């Protein structure tokens, strides 16, 4: 499976990740995370595959996150509620998300990309 690259083109971190993928010659399918927000089921799959805590999928520095007062909800809401919130608006999701179906990375840290995606 080619990589799936969930991103927001205006996001500098996403552009850096895209540049890294391009420089390493990796093929990927671009998915605009706001125009094609992942469904609750897709997010559940990404979350389960990643092994990360669900709160790592939230864009905690985003305006929407603050406006909706999600800081308090994230600690108390159920998994289903959190996945529903995430799937309601792509701007709430930390980006980029990269997956090959076996591994998932959230955000962009060059060292993590080197360890996970470098051939």
Phi, psi and omega in degrees: 000130174294159179293147170254128185241099178274120184211171175234111189304333181278355182274122180299320179298319178297317180296322177296319179295318179299317179299317179299312180300316180296315181296332180265008174065029181271139176273141180206156175260123179277131176233116180288111190294340179269316180286330180232063182301130179302145179288169178301319179294318178299315180296321178299318179296314179299315180299311182294320180292325185291327186075005180272157172295146183301328181297340178290346180273355180269137175279083187292343179266000182281151179300316181302317181302314180291316181302321182275359179059042185283346181307315181285322182295323185300327181281340187242338184288157177286165177304313181300316179298316181295318178295323178295316178299311181301318184285352181280340184199118181300336180289346178275347186267131176295140185223162355282162170245131179236135178214151172241010182095337179254323182234156178219133170241145180236125185085183179228115169232122186305318181298318179295319177296318178301316182288327186264318191249343181292137181282000000 
